[in-house]
Amino acid sequence: RSSAASDVYKRQVLVEEETLMVEVTVNALLRNVENVFLQVQEGTLDETALISYGFSSSSFYDSPHFPAYWASRRAWYHPDFVEAFEAARGFEPG
């Protein structure tokens, strides 16, 4: 069963409260993925850990809202993570 945030995120139009809920959820998801990515870079975790944390695959990334979120928040994340994440997702840098 999907989470409430995931269900909301699939809709085309969000009310203000839903937008905030989704942004907080996506930020938490990406912070976890970023943390794992950086631990892989440091050699603490094996690269396969990225798969289980949704580095290149998550329903949130396919939402109609993700491109705008990412464009407005990508500067919040470590530059190495941003570069690798965008390459994995096929995003145009910047």
DRENPA-802597 format. One record per residue: residue number from 1; residue in one letter; z, x, y of N, C-alpha, C, O, CB in turn. Coordinates in steps of 0.2 Angstrom, whole numbers. Each point is the difference from the previous one (the first is absolute). Glycine has a CB too. Layout:
BEGIN
[NUM, "A", [Z, X, Y], [Z, X, Y], [Z, X, Y], [Z, X, Y], [Z, X, Y]]
...
END
This chain:
BEGIN
[1, "R", [0, 4, -6], [0, -4, 6], [0, 4, 6], [4, 5, 1], [2, -14, -7]]
[2, "S", [-10, 8, 11], [0, 4, 6], [5, -2, 5], [3, -5, 0], [-15, 6, -1]]
[3, "S", [14, 4, 5], [5, -1, 5], [-2, -5, 6], [-6, -1, 1], [10, 13, -4]]
[4, "A", [1, -14, 7], [-2, -5, 5], [-4, 4, 5], [-5, -3, 3], [15, -3, -4]]
[5, "A", [-9, 13, 3], [-3, 3, 4], [-8, 1, -2], [-4, 0, 4], [15, 6, -1]]
[6, "S", [-12, -5, -9], [-6, 1, -3], [-4, -6, 0], [-6, 0, 2], [10, 8, -10]]
[7, "D", [-1, -14, 7], [-3, -6, 1], [-3, -1, 7], [-5, -3, 1], [12, -2, -11]]
[8, "V", [-2, 6, 15], [-1, -1, 7], [-6, 5, 2], [-4, -2, 4], [16, -2, -2]]
[9, "Y", [-12, 10, -4], [-4, 5, 2], [-8, -2, -2], [-4, 3, 3], [13, 6, -4]]
[10, "K", [-10, -13, -4], [-7, -1, -2], [-3, -6, 5], [-6, -1, 0], [10, 4, -12]]
[11, "R", [0, -6, 16], [-2, -5, 4], [-4, 3, 6], [2, 6, 2], [7, -14, -6]]
[12, "Q", [-14, 4, 7], [-4, 3, 5], [4, 0, 7], [0, 4, 4], [-10, -8, -10]]
[13, "V", [14, -1, 7], [4, -1, 6], [8, 0, -1], [2, -4, -5], [-12, -3, 10]]
[14, "L", [13, 11, -1], [7, 0, -1], [4, -2, 6], [-2, 2, 6], [1, 7, -14]]
[15, "V", [7, -12, 8], [4, -2, 5], [4, 7, 2], [0, 4, -4], [0, -17, 1]]
[16, "E", [3, 13, 9], [3, 6, 2], [6, 2, -5], [0, 6, -2], [-2, -9, 14]]
[17, "E", [6, -1, -15], [5, 2, -5], [-3, 3, -6], [3, 4, -3], [4, -13, 8]]
[18, "E", [-13, 6, -7], [-3, 2, -6], [-3, 7, 1], [0, 5, -4], [-3, -16, 1]]
[19, "T", [0, 12, 9], [-2, 7, 2], [5, 5, -1], [-1, 6, -2], [-8, -11, 10]]
[20, "L", [15, 4, -5], [5, 4, 0], [2, 2, -7], [2, 6, -2], [2, -10, 13]]
[21, "M", [-3, -1, -15], [2, 0, -7], [-5, 5, -4], [2, 4, -4], [4, -15, 4]]
[22, "V", [-12, 10, 1], [-5, 4, -3], [0, 7, 2], [-1, 5, -4], [-6, -15, 3]]
[23, "E", [7, 11, 8], [0, 7, 2], [6, 4, -2], [0, 6, -2], [-5, -10, 12]]
[24, "V", [11, 1, -11], [6, 3, -2], [-1, 2, -8], [2, 5, -2], [5, -11, 11]]
[25, "T", [-10, 1, -13], [-1, 1, -7], [-5, 6, -1], [1, 4, -4], [2, -16, 2]]
[26, "V", [-9, 11, 6], [-5, 6, -1], [3, 6, 2], [-2, 5, -3], [-7, -13, 5]]
[27, "N", [13, 9, 4], [3, 6, 2], [4, 3, -6], [0, 6, -1], [-1, -10, 13]]
[28, "A", [5, 0, -15], [5, 2, -5], [-5, 2, -6], [2, 6, -3], [7, -14, 6]]
[29, "L", [-14, 5, -5], [-4, 2, -6], [-3, 7, 2], [0, 4, -4], [-3, -16, 1]]
[30, "L", [0, 12, 9], [-3, 7, 2], [5, 5, 0], [-2, 6, -1], [-7, -12, 7]]
[31, "R", [15, 5, -3], [5, 5, 0], [1, 3, -7], [1, 6, -1], [4, -11, 12]]
[32, "N", [-4, 0, -16], [1, 3, -6], [-5, 4, -3], [1, 5, -3], [5, -16, 1]]
[33, "V", [-13, 8, 3], [-5, 4, -2], [-1, 7, 3], [-1, 5, -3], [-5, -16, 1]]
[34, "E", [7, 11, 9], [0, 6, 3], [6, 5, -2], [-2, 6, -1], [-2, -12, 11]]
[35, "N", [9, 4, -12], [6, 4, -2], [-2, 3, -7], [1, 6, -1], [7, -13, 7]]
[36, "V", [-11, 3, -10], [-2, 3, -7], [-6, 5, 1], [0, 5, -3], [3, -16, -2]]
[37, "F", [-8, 9, 10], [-5, 5, 1], [3, 7, 2], [-3, 5, -2], [-5, -15, 6]]
[38, "L", [12, 9, 1], [3, 7, 3], [4, 3, -6], [0, 7, 0], [1, -12, 12]]
[39, "Q", [2, 2, -16], [4, 3, -6], [-5, 3, -5], [1, 5, -3], [8, -13, 4]]
[40, "V", [-15, 5, -2], [-5, 3, -4], [-3, 6, 4], [-1, 6, -4], [-2, -17, -1]]
[41, "Q", [2, 11, 11], [-2, 6, 4], [5, 6, -1], [-2, 6, -1], [-4, -13, 9]]
[42, "E", [13, 5, -8], [5, 5, -1], [1, 3, -7], [3, 5, -1], [3, -11, 11]]
[43, "G", [-9, 2, -14], [0, 2, -7], [6, -3, -4], [2, 2, -6], [-7, 9, 9]]
[44, "T", [9, -16, 0], [6, -3, -3], [-2, -5, -5], [3, -1, -5], [3, 3, 16]]
[45, "L", [-12, -6, -9], [-2, -5, -5], [-7, 2, -2], [-4, 4, 3], [11, -13, 3]]
[46, "D", [-9, 7, -12], [-7, 0, -3], [-5, -4, 4], [3, -6, 2], [2, 9, -13]]
[47, "E", [-11, -2, 12], [-5, -4, 3], [0, -7, -3], [-2, -4, 4], [-4, 15, -1]]
[48, "T", [7, -11, -9], [-1, -7, -3], [5, -5, 3], [-1, -6, -1], [-3, 12, -10]]
[49, "A", [9, -4, 14], [5, -4, 3], [-3, -5, 6], [2, -5, 1], [7, 14, -4]]
[50, "L", [-14, -6, 6], [-4, -4, 5], [-3, -6, -3], [0, -5, 4], [-2, 16, 2]]
[51, "I", [0, -11, -12], [-3, -6, -3], [5, -5, 0], [-2, -6, 2], [-6, 13, -8]]
[52, "S", [14, -6, 3], [5, -5, 0], [2, -3, 6], [3, -5, 0], [0, 10, -11]]
[53, "Y", [-3, -1, 16], [2, -2, 7], [-6, -3, 4], [1, -2, 6], [8, 10, -6]]
[54, "G", [-14, -9, -3], [-6, -4, 4], [-3, 4, 5], [-2, -3, 5], [8, -7, -7]]
[55, "F", [-7, 17, 1], [-3, 4, 5], [-7, -3, 2], [-2, 0, 6], [9, 10, -10]]
[56, "S", [-11, -11, -1], [-7, -2, 2], [-2, -7, -2], [-5, -2, 1], [2, 14, -3]]
[57, "S", [8, -16, 0], [-1, -7, -3], [6, -4, 2], [5, 1, -3], [-13, 3, -6]]
[58, "S", [7, -9, 13], [5, -5, 1], [-3, -6, 3], [-5, 1, 4], [14, 8, -2]]
[59, "S", [-7, -15, -4], [-3, -6, 3], [1, 0, 8], [-4, -3, 3], [6, -3, -14]]
[60, "F", [3, 9, 14], [1, 0, 7], [-6, 4, 3], [-1, -2, 6], [14, 2, -8]]
[61, "Y", [-15, 5, -1], [-6, 4, 3], [-6, -4, 1], [-4, 1, 4], [9, 9, -9]]
[62, "D", [-6, -15, 0], [-6, -4, 0], [0, -6, 5], [-4, -4, 0], [2, 8, -12]]
[63, "S", [8, -5, 15], [1, -6, 4], [-4, 0, 6], [-2, 6, 3], [13, -7, -7]]
[64, "P", [-13, -4, 7], [-4, 0, 7], [5, 3, 5], [-3, 1, 6], [-4, -11, -10]]
[65, "H", [13, 10, 3], [4, 3, 6], [2, 7, 0], [2, 3, 5], [3, -14, -6]]
[66, "F", [-7, 14, -5], [2, 7, -1], [-4, 5, 5], [3, 4, 3], [0, -6, -15]]
[67, "P", [-9, 1, 13], [-4, 5, 5], [3, 0, 7], [1, 5, 3], [-11, -7, -10]]
[68, "A", [12, -4, 9], [3, 0, 7], [7, 3, 0], [2, 4, 4], [-8, -14, -1]]
[69, "Y", [10, 9, -9], [7, 3, 0], [-1, 8, 0], [3, 3, 3], [1, -14, -10]]
[70, "W", [-9, 13, 2], [0, 7, -1], [-3, 3, 7], [3, 6, 2], [-5, -8, -14]]
[71, "A", [-2, -1, 15], [-3, 3, 6], [5, 1, 6], [1, 5, 3], [-12, -10, -6]]
[72, "S", [16, 0, 3], [5, 0, 5], [6, 4, -2], [4, 2, 4], [-8, -13, -1]]
[73, "R", [5, 13, -10], [6, 3, -2], [-1, 7, -3], [5, 3, -2], [0, -14, 0]]
[74, "R", [-11, 13, 1], [-2, 6, -4], [4, 6, 3], [1, 5, -4], [-12, -10, 0]]
[75, "A", [12, 6, 10], [3, 5, 4], [7, 1, -2], [3, 5, 1], [-11, -6, 8]]
[76, "W", [11, -4, -12], [7, 0, -2], [1, 4, -6], [6, 2, -2], [-4, -13, 7]]
[77, "Y", [-7, 13, -9], [1, 3, -7], [-2, 7, 1], [-4, 2, 4], [1, -13, -10]]
[78, "H", [5, 15, 1], [-2, 7, 0], [-7, 1, -1], [-4, -3, -3], [15, 5, -3]]
[79, "P", [-14, 3, 10], [-7, 1, 1], [-3, 2, -7], [-6, -3, -1], [8, 7, 12]]
[80, "D", [1, -1, -15], [-3, 2, -7], [0, -7, -4], [-5, -1, -4], [10, 13, 4]]
[81, "F", [0, -16, 0], [-1, -7, -3], [-5, -4, 3], [-4, -3, -4], [16, 4, 2]]
[82, "V", [-13, -1, 8], [-5, -4, 3], [-7, 2, -2], [-4, -4, -2], [11, 2, 12]]
[83, "E", [-8, 9, -10], [-7, 2, -2], [-1, -1, -7], [-6, -3, -2], [7, 12, 10]]
[84, "A", [4, -8, -13], [-1, -2, -7], [-1, -7, -1], [-4, -2, -4], [10, 12, 1]]
[85, "F", [-2, -14, 6], [0, -7, -1], [-7, -3, 2], [-3, -4, -3], [16, 3, 5]]
[86, "E", [-15, 3, 4], [-7, -3, 3], [-5, 3, -5], [-5, -4, -1], [9, 4, 13]]
[87, "A", [-4, 6, -15], [-5, 2, -4], [0, -4, -7], [-5, -2, -2], [6, 14, 7]]
[88, "A", [5, -13, -7], [1, -4, -6], [-3, -7, 0], [-2, -3, -4], [12, 10, 1]]
[89, "R", [-9, -10, 9], [-2, -7, 1], [-7, -1, 3], [-2, -5, 1], [14, 3, 1]]
[90, "G", [-15, 8, 0], [-7, 0, 3], [0, -3, 7], [-5, -2, 2], [1, 0, -13]]
[91, "F", [10, 3, 14], [0, -1, 8], [-3, 5, 4], [0, 6, -2], [10, -12, 0]]
[92, "E", [-13, 4, 7], [-2, 5, 5], [6, 3, 4], [4, -4, 2], [-16, -3, -1]]
[93, "P", [12, 13, -1], [6, 3, 4], [0, -2, 7], [-5, -1, 3], [4, 11, -10]]
[94, "G", [7, -11, 9], [1, -2, 7], [-1, -7, 1], [0, -3, 6], [-2, 14, -2]]
END
